[in-house]
Amino acid sequence: NAELVIGIYCVKMANSGAMEKAIELVKKATDADNEQKYEEALPLYQHAIDYFLHALKYEAHGERSKQSIKEKCQQYLERAEALKKLLSKGKKKVHSSDGGTASKEKKPGG
């Protein structure tokens, strides 16, 4: 997994707790994303980005390491934004247990 390789590289370069936490969260986020558990993946991406930014500001050493972190942040930010849009569209409809969709609004008396 290319993300893992870059993450491991960044950990070696920054040797930081924030970077390790960011990578841990990104692994969980991408796993949830791949399993189409988007509501679970979104906050994981968001928290990972926070940790990457912390590492970028306080822990990254060298331009190569900083650039790698910036690129990953951009990638995960774009994915988080895409998930936000997807989830906001999905909230307009509620899926029923039989696979159909139903409106969120209840009929009067029902």
BAKEFI-790191 format. One line per 4 residues: their letters; for each residue x, y, z of C-alpha. Coordinates in steps of 0.25 Angstrom, whole numbers, plus 5000, padded with zeros to 4 digits. Each point is the difference from the previous one (the first is absolute). Layout:
a> X/Y/Z ~ ...
This chain:
nael> 5000/5000/5000 ~ 5006/5013/4995 ~ 4994/5008/5011 ~ 5006/4991/5011
vigi> 5014/5001/4993 ~ 4999/5015/5000 ~ 4995/5000/5014 ~ 5011/4992/5005
ycvk> 5010/5009/4993 ~ 4994/5012/5007 ~ 5001/4993/5013 ~ 5014/4998/4998
mans> 5003/5014/4996 ~ 4992/5007/5010 ~ 5001/4989/5011 ~ 4988/5005/5007
game> 4988/4996/5008 ~ 4990/5009/4992 ~ 5005/4993/4987 ~ 4998/4986/5006
kaie> 4986/5004/5004 ~ 4997/5006/4987 ~ 5004/4988/4993 ~ 4992/4991/5009
lvkk> 4988/5008/4997 ~ 5002/5000/4985 ~ 5001/4985/5000 ~ 4987/4999/5008
atda> 4993/5011/4991 ~ 5005/4993/4987 ~ 4995/4986/5005 ~ 4986/5006/5003
dneq> 5000/5007/4987 ~ 5003/4988/4992 ~ 4989/4993/5008 ~ 4991/5011/4996
kyee> 4998/5004/5015 ~ 5000/5015/4996 ~ 4994/5005/5013 ~ 5011/4993/5007
alpl> 5011/5004/4990 ~ 4998/5015/5000 ~ 5003/5004/5014 ~ 5012/4991/5000
yqha> 5005/5007/4988 ~ 4998/5014/5006 ~ 5007/4996/5013 ~ 5012/4994/4992
idyf> 5001/5013/4993 ~ 5001/5007/5013 ~ 5011/4992/5004 ~ 5007/5001/4987
lhal> 4999/5015/5001 ~ 5006/5000/5014 ~ 5011/4991/4996 ~ 5003/5009/4988
kyea> 5000/5013/5009 ~ 5008/4994/5012 ~ 5007/4987/4996 ~ 5003/4999/4986
hger> 5015/5002/4996 ~ 5005/5003/4986 ~ 4992/5005/4988 ~ 4998/4986/4994
skqs> 4993/4995/5013 ~ 4992/5013/5000 ~ 4996/4999/4986 ~ 4996/4985/5001
ikek> 4991/5004/5012 ~ 4994/5011/4992 ~ 4996/4991/4989 ~ 4994/4990/5009
cqqy> 4992/5011/5007 ~ 4995/5005/4987 ~ 4996/4986/4995 ~ 4993/4996/5013
lera> 4993/5014/5000 ~ 4994/4998/4986 ~ 4995/4986/5004 ~ 4994/5006/5013
ealk> 4993/5010/4992 ~ 4995/4990/4990 ~ 4994/4992/5011 ~ 4993/5012/5007
klls> 4993/5002/4986 ~ 4997/4986/4999 ~ 4994/4999/5014 ~ 4992/5013/4999
kgkk> 4993/4994/4987 ~ 4998/4987/5008 ~ 4993/5007/5012 ~ 4989/5004/4991
kvhs> 4995/4986/4999 ~ 5000/4989/5010 ~ 5002/4986/4995 ~ 4990/4989/5005
sdgg> 5004/4986/5004 ~ 4994/4995/4987 ~ 5010/5008/4992 ~ 4990/5011/4995
task> 5000/5014/5005 ~ 4990/5008/5008 ~ 4999/5015/5003 ~ 5004/5004/5014
ekkp> 4987/5008/5001 ~ 4989/4992/5008 ~ 4986/5001/4995 ~ 4990/5006/5010
gg> 4994/4990/5009 ~ 5010/4990/4996
